[in-house]
Amino acid sequence: MREETLDFENEAGEKQTIALVWVHSLVVGSGAAGLNAAVQLVRAGIEDVLILTEGLNLGTSINTGSDKQTYYKLSMCGAEADSPRLMADSYFAGGSMHGDLALIEASLSARAFLNLVNLGVPFPSDSYGQFVGYKTDHDPRQRATSIGPYTSREMCRQLIKEVQRLSIKVNEGREVVRLVVLGEGSEQRIAGVVVLNDHGDFEAYAAENVIFAVGGPGGLYKTSVYPEVHSGAIGLALMAGAKAQNLPESQYGLASTGFRWNVSGTYMQVVPRFISRAQDGLSDEKEFLPPYFTSGAEMYGNVFLKGYQWPFDARKVMGGSSIIDILVYIETVINNRRVYLDFRCNPAGFSFDDLPDEARNYLVKSGAVQNSPIERLQFMNPGAVALYLEHGINLAQEPLEIAVCAQHNNGGLAANIWWESTNIKHLFPIGEVNGSHGVSRPGGSALNSGQVGGFRAAEYISHCYRQVSLPEKEAAQVFRRAIKELVLWQKQCSRSKYTWSHELKEVQKRMSGVGAHIRSLAELQVESAYAWKQVEKLQKEGCVDPDRRGMKNAFKTLQLCFAHAVYLDAILFALNNGVGSRGSAIVLDPSGQKVHPLLGDDWKIIPENADFRSKVLETRLLADGKIENRWVNCRAIPEIDSWFETTWAAYRNGEIYNRI
């Protein structure tokens, strides 16, 4: 690693300089995926590694979780048969996922999991050393495990310790504002990044390899369970022309809004009371679910099932538990009321005798037969109550405000089997920003995927990209051009009549309104056009950010605005192609099927066209500024001839790295 200065001319022809750092492998982001990638790079012998981050204590991994935050891995307990191929089948069954990626995520799950165990993450095991598991959503076997609500936080803490032990350099207080790309067409490669530091100054980082671990698009939504400190930065890669896939496939579900947290698992299994109130949060209280169920037993059963079936699911809207998400949405968005979970007392008319067998047996077996939801919750999962107490919310004394929130993007940037971008060489998107998942996925597979990505990127870099190939003269030139453009846009911002906060609110309102779990072709056609107009406005005129250090917010708003326009473009393309209601989103249409007899004709949905489950949607920015969307066939799960001698030879000779 070396540091020098980079000279450039501003628009007035004046000479200016900024710091330019040359590094072999740069990791952007410090969540669980990025931290592991840095660790694996150093373990693989790449000593010149640098992590750039807004802050080690910021981001989704270290600030989020759920009732029992799940890590998905190969079964490691009991007599239940499992194998990488069987696990890959479970991934692939979700639809619109490439089979080779499914096999890799399954094959490396044990390695990634045991690495975390060895680092000190206390995943539970029995007296015989078996790592016990349970079934999660979309999981036919007991592959899931957890250390409680803060699984990803503990992963980060242990990985940070390892980063520090290995003396990996970390530069905090950096906001990436540009990915710098060298070359054209199929010869494109990453050259590095430009950042704003906490003093409001630009810094340039030239790198042989960039591992892009910036998380999901948390800043895109008004109604979101992503932690407020996390915005994501996929827009930077989209603006640089990186190919994306499956952008329309996100996950939404019920979450608390005061303190952002998924209300899955035990929060639902204790069968709380759902109430709504007027906008003042105090008056006109009512239970709004009962009219939509034929009996108390049906309602209680569906509330209980939300614990297992937490993500909103198009297949569970008609006659299933996801009708609850629809009813919460109607109360909050259509009726402009506020919705709460009330753990202090049971739903009206509640009786254990009326519970469906599955719910009653579960609660009895768990010993959770107390008289109220809060007592059942305290008995079965005291940590779930303590969690909210830590954030000033006493579930025994007050109801918990909730909404249907954006939670995870199953899509993201497109990468090959070594997690390298499919069209920008030496760029490795890992973690949630990598779009390896399909329409649906087993719960907890995202944590595994992020760890696997770090192993794959580090292995490929150490074997194939160890030697420096970045041409310094050409790289310096593209950095000069990039800096000049950024300085010019920064100056436009200082003269702009638009504020970053107002523009970002417009982006978030639009995405939650038409790009979340409730979608309409007619509305998307209108709002997609408005989204691109907003992008054009910001690119030309910028947005005001009064604090010089706060110019980070202006640049963040620009990339998020661009990202939301691309996402809406991809969603509109999918709807125009007739994908229909699938995954965690429904498509409203007057010609569709009614989701519930008591809801009006506005609540008719287009059924899914299952033919698209065998396809992946690719999206990218072309050189002429247009967005290209196209369907490609899913690659099948590879049929492997696992003959030891030939596999060993291919490994020794490095032939395994020829397949990308």
Secondary structure as the mmCIF struct_conf table of DSSP 4:
data_model
#
loop_
_struct_conf.conf_type_id
_struct_conf.id
_struct_conf.beg_label_comp_id
_struct_conf.beg_label_asym_id
_struct_conf.beg_label_seq_id
_struct_conf.end_label_comp_id
_struct_conf.end_label_asym_id
_struct_conf.end_label_seq_id
STRN STRN1 ARG A 2 GLU A 9
TURN_TY1_P TURN_TY1_P1 GLU A 11 ALA A 12
BEND BEND1 GLY A 13 GLY A 13
STRN STRN2 LYS A 15 VAL A 28
BEND BEND2 GLY A 31 GLY A 31
HELX_RH_AL_P HELX_RH_AL_P1 ALA A 32 ARG A 43
TURN_TY1_P TURN_TY1_P2 ALA A 44 GLY A 45
STRN STRN3 VAL A 49 LEU A 52
BEND BEND3 GLU A 54 GLU A 54
TURN_TY1_P TURN_TY1_P3 LEU A 56 ASN A 57
BEND BEND4 GLY A 59 THR A 60
TURN_TY1_P TURN_TY1_P4 SER A 61 ASN A 63
TURN_TY1_P TURN_TY1_P5 ASP A 67 LYS A 68
STRN STRN4 TYR A 71 TYR A 72
STRN STRN5 MET A 76 MET A 76
BEND BEND5 CYS A 77 CYS A 77
TURN_TY1_P TURN_TY1_P6 GLY A 78 ALA A 79
HELX_RH_AL_P HELX_RH_AL_P2 PRO A 84 PHE A 92
TURN_TY1_P TURN_TY1_P7 ALA A 93 GLY A 94
BEND BEND6 GLY A 95 SER A 96
HELX_RH_AL_P HELX_RH_AL_P3 GLY A 99 SER A 107
TURN_TY1_P TURN_TY1_P8 LEU A 108 LEU A 108
HELX_RH_AL_P HELX_RH_AL_P4 SER A 109 LEU A 119
TURN_TY1_P TURN_TY1_P9 GLY A 120 GLY A 120
STRN STRN6 SER A 125 SER A 125
TURN_TY1_P TURN_TY1_P10 SER A 127 TYR A 128
BEND BEND7 GLY A 129 GLY A 129
STRN STRN7 PHE A 131 PHE A 131
STRN STRN8 TYR A 134 TYR A 134
TURN_TY1_P TURN_TY1_P11 ASP A 137 HIS A 138
BEND BEND8 PRO A 140 GLN A 142
STRN STRN9 ALA A 144 THR A 145
BEND BEND9 ILE A 147 GLY A 148
TURN_TY1_P TURN_TY1_P12 PRO A 149 TYR A 150
HELX_RH_AL_P HELX_RH_AL_P5 THR A 151 ARG A 165
TURN_TY1_P TURN_TY1_P13 LEU A 166 SER A 167
STRN STRN10 LYS A 169 ASN A 171
BEND BEND10 GLY A 173 GLY A 173
STRN STRN11 GLU A 175 LEU A 182
BEND BEND11 GLY A 183 GLY A 183
HELX_RH_3T_P HELX_RH_3T_P1 GLY A 185 GLU A 187
STRN STRN12 ARG A 189 LEU A 196
TURN_TY1_P TURN_TY1_P14 ASP A 198 HIS A 199
BEND BEND12 GLY A 200 GLY A 200
STRN STRN13 PHE A 202 PHE A 212
HELX_RH_3T_P HELX_RH_3T_P2 GLY A 218 LEU A 220
BEND BEND13 LYS A 222 THR A 223
STRN STRN14 SER A 224 SER A 224
BEND BEND14 TYR A 226 TYR A 226
TURN_TY1_P TURN_TY1_P15 GLU A 228 VAL A 229
HELX_RH_AL_P HELX_RH_AL_P6 ILE A 234 MET A 239
TURN_TY1_P TURN_TY1_P16 ALA A 240 GLY A 241
STRN STRN15 ALA A 244 GLN A 245
TURN_TY1_P TURN_TY1_P17 LEU A 247 PRO A 248
STRN STRN16 SER A 250 SER A 256
TURN_TY1_P TURN_TY1_P18 THR A 257 ARG A 260
STRN STRN17 TRP A 261 ASN A 262
TURN_TY1_P TURN_TY1_P19 GLY A 265 GLY A 265
HELX_RH_AL_P HELX_RH_AL_P7 THR A 266 GLN A 269
TURN_TY1_P TURN_TY1_P20 VAL A 270 VAL A 270
HELX_LH_PP_P HELX_LH_PP_P1 PRO A 272 PRO A 272
STRN STRN18 ARG A 273 ARG A 277
TURN_TY1_P TURN_TY1_P21 GLN A 279 ASP A 280
BEND BEND15 GLY A 281 ASP A 284
STRN STRN19 LYS A 286 LYS A 286
BEND BEND16 LEU A 289 LEU A 289
HELX_RH_3T_P HELX_RH_3T_P3 PRO A 290 TYR A 292
BEND BEND17 PHE A 293 SER A 295
HELX_RH_AL_P HELX_RH_AL_P8 GLY A 296 LEU A 305
TURN_TY1_P TURN_TY1_P22 LYS A 306 TYR A 308
BEND BEND18 GLN A 309 GLN A 309
STRN STRN20 PRO A 311 PRO A 311
HELX_RH_3T_P HELX_RH_3T_P4 ALA A 314 LYS A 316
BEND BEND19 VAL A 317 VAL A 317
TURN_TY1_P TURN_TY1_P23 MET A 318 GLY A 319
BEND BEND20 GLY A 320 GLY A 320
TURN_TY1_P TURN_TY1_P24 SER A 321 SER A 322
HELX_RH_AL_P HELX_RH_AL_P9 ILE A 323 TYR A 329
HELX_RH_PI_P HELX_RH_PI_P1 ILE A 330 ILE A 334
BEND BEND21 ASN A 335 ASN A 335
STRN STRN21 ARG A 338 ASP A 342
BEND BEND22 ARG A 344 CYS A 345
HELX_LH_PP_P HELX_LH_PP_P2 ASN A 346 PRO A 347
TURN_TY1_P TURN_TY1_P25 ALA A 348 GLY A 349
HELX_RH_3T_P HELX_RH_3T_P5 PHE A 352 ASP A 354
BEND BEND23 LEU A 355 LEU A 355
HELX_RH_AL_P HELX_RH_AL_P10 ASP A 357 SER A 366
TURN_TY1_P TURN_TY1_P26 GLY A 367 GLY A 367
BEND BEND24 ASN A 371 SER A 372
HELX_RH_AL_P HELX_RH_AL_P11 PRO A 373 MET A 380
HELX_RH_AL_P HELX_RH_AL_P12 PRO A 382 GLU A 390
TURN_TY1_P TURN_TY1_P27 HIS A 391 GLY A 392
TURN_TY1_P TURN_TY1_P28 LEU A 395 GLN A 397
BEND BEND25 GLU A 398 GLU A 398
STRN STRN22 LEU A 400 ASN A 409
BEND BEND26 ASN A 410 ASN A 410
STRN STRN23 GLY A 412 LEU A 413
STRN STRN24 ALA A 415 ALA A 415
TURN_TY1_P TURN_TY1_P29 ILE A 417 TRP A 418
BEND BEND27 TRP A 419 TRP A 419
STRN STRN25 SER A 421 SER A 421
BEND BEND28 THR A 422 ILE A 424
STRN STRN26 LYS A 425 LYS A 425
TURN_TY1_P TURN_TY1_P30 HIS A 426 HIS A 426
STRN STRN27 LEU A 427 PRO A 429
HELX_RH_3T_P HELX_RH_3T_P6 GLY A 431 VAL A 433
STRN STRN28 ASN A 434 ASN A 434
BEND BEND29 VAL A 439 SER A 440
TURN_TY1_P TURN_TY1_P31 GLY A 443 GLY A 444
HELX_RH_AL_P HELX_RH_AL_P13 SER A 445 CYS A 464
BEND BEND30 TYR A 465 TYR A 465
BEND BEND31 GLN A 467 GLN A 467
HELX_RH_AL_P HELX_RH_AL_P14 GLU A 472 ARG A 495
BEND BEND32 LYS A 497 TYR A 498
STRN STRN29 THR A 499 THR A 499
HELX_RH_AL_P HELX_RH_AL_P15 TRP A 500 VAL A 514
BEND BEND33 GLY A 515 HIS A 517
STRN STRN30 ILE A 518 SER A 520
HELX_RH_AL_P HELX_RH_AL_P16 LEU A 521 GLU A 541
STRN STRN31 VAL A 544 VAL A 544
BEND BEND34 PRO A 546 ARG A 548
TURN_TY1_P TURN_TY1_P32 ARG A 549 GLY A 550
HELX_RH_AL_P HELX_RH_AL_P17 MET A 551 ASN A 576
TURN_TY1_P TURN_TY1_P33 ASN A 577 GLY A 578
BEND BEND35 SER A 581 SER A 581
STRN STRN32 ARG A 582 ARG A 582
TURN_TY1_P TURN_TY1_P34 GLY A 583 SER A 584
STRN STRN33 ALA A 585 ALA A 585
STRN STRN34 ILE A 586 LYS A 594
BEND BEND36 VAL A 595 VAL A 595
TURN_TY1_P TURN_TY1_P35 PRO A 597 LEU A 598
BEND BEND37 LEU A 599 LEU A 599
HELX_RH_3T_P HELX_RH_3T_P7 ASP A 601 TRP A 603
STRN STRN35 LYS A 604 ILE A 605
HELX_LH_PP_P HELX_LH_PP_P3 ILE A 606 GLU A 608
HELX_RH_3T_P HELX_RH_3T_P8 ALA A 610 SER A 614
STRN STRN36 LYS A 615 LEU A 621
TURN_TY1_P TURN_TY1_P36 ALA A 623 ASP A 624
BEND BEND38 GLY A 625 GLY A 625
STRN STRN37 ILE A 627 ASN A 633
HELX_LH_PP_P HELX_LH_PP_P4 CYS A 634 PRO A 638
HELX_RH_AL_P HELX_RH_AL_P18 PHE A 644 ARG A 652
TURN_TY1_P TURN_TY1_P37 ASN A 653 GLY A 654
HELX_RH_3T_P HELX_RH_3T_P9 GLU A 655 ASN A 658
#
